[in-house]
Amino acid sequence: MLYVWIGRLRPDAVPVPPSIQEQTNDFLGQPLIKIHSAGPLRDEAGKRAAMMMVFEEDNRAAAESFVESSPYLLADLYEEHRLYEYQNEAG
């Protein structure tokens, strides 16, 4: 199943501390879960406002477990975050 996870960053979360960014690189580079896309969402001024990731997991519980290990989430950089099951209809 495909999942989309979107986390809206706290205003004081940018810039992301280098240690958290390093941990995030490891998190995204893990070999067990197929990540289709991941990156920042920017506001109209070009400022990083949120993060989005599209990934595959067997079920929602496994997807939630993966999300809960995110360095951004563990560092409390999100104002809010949501996990959605995603159904690709084009492309």
C-alpha positions as CSV (number, residue, x, y, z in Angstrom):
1,M,0.0,0.0,0.0
2,L,1.1,3.6,-0.6
3,Y,1.0,6.1,2.1
4,V,1.5,9.9,2.2
5,W,2.8,11.5,5.3
6,I,2.7,15.3,5.6
7,G,4.1,17.2,8.6
8,R,3.6,21.0,9.0
9,L,6.7,22.5,10.5
10,R,6.7,24.7,13.6
11,P,7.7,28.3,12.7
12,D,10.8,28.0,14.9
13,A,11.9,24.6,13.3
14,V,13.7,26.2,10.4
15,P,16.6,25.9,10.0
16,V,16.6,22.3,10.9
17,P,19.5,21.5,13.3
18,P,22.4,19.7,11.4
19,S,22.3,16.7,13.8
20,I,18.6,16.2,13.0
21,Q,19.2,16.5,9.3
22,E,22.0,13.9,9.5
23,Q,19.6,11.5,11.3
24,T,16.9,12.2,8.7
25,N,19.3,11.3,5.9
26,D,19.9,7.9,7.6
27,F,16.1,7.6,8.2
28,L,15.3,8.2,4.5
29,G,18.2,6.0,3.3
30,Q,17.1,2.9,5.2
31,P,16.8,-0.1,2.8
32,L,13.6,-1.8,4.2
33,I,10.9,0.6,3.3
34,K,10.5,1.8,-0.3
35,I,10.3,5.6,-0.3
36,H,8.9,7.0,-3.6
37,S,9.4,10.6,-2.8
38,A,10.3,12.8,0.1
39,G,11.1,16.5,0.5
40,P,10.0,19.9,1.7
41,L,6.9,21.8,0.8
42,R,7.5,25.5,0.5
43,D,5.2,28.5,1.1
44,E,4.7,31.4,-1.3
45,A,7.9,33.0,-0.1
46,G,9.9,29.9,-0.7
47,K,10.3,29.1,3.0
48,R,10.2,25.5,4.0
49,A,6.7,25.1,5.6
50,A,6.2,21.3,5.7
51,M,7.6,17.9,4.8
52,M,6.0,15.3,2.6
53,M,6.9,11.7,2.0
54,V,5.3,9.0,-0.2
55,F,6.2,5.4,0.8
56,E,5.1,1.8,0.6
57,E,4.2,-0.3,3.6
58,D,2.2,-3.5,4.1
59,N,-0.5,-2.0,6.4
60,R,-1.4,1.2,8.3
61,A,0.1,-0.1,11.6
62,A,3.5,-0.6,10.0
63,A,3.2,2.8,8.3
64,E,2.5,4.5,11.6
65,S,5.4,2.7,13.2
66,F,7.7,3.9,10.5
67,V,6.5,7.5,10.8
68,E,6.9,7.4,14.6
69,S,10.6,6.8,14.1
70,S,11.1,10.0,12.1
71,P,13.9,12.3,13.5
72,Y,11.8,15.4,12.7
73,L,8.9,14.0,14.7
74,L,11.1,12.8,17.6
75,A,12.7,16.3,17.7
76,D,9.2,17.9,17.9
77,L,9.7,20.0,14.8
78,Y,6.1,19.5,13.6
79,E,3.1,21.6,14.6
80,E,1.0,18.8,13.2
81,H,1.4,15.7,11.0
82,R,-1.0,13.4,9.2
83,L,-0.7,10.0,7.6
84,Y,-2.9,9.1,4.6
85,E,-3.4,6.0,2.6
86,Y,-2.7,7.1,-1.0
87,Q,-4.3,5.7,-4.2
88,N,-2.4,6.8,-7.3
89,E,-4.8,7.3,-10.2
90,A,-2.4,8.8,-12.8
91,G,1.2,8.2,-13.8
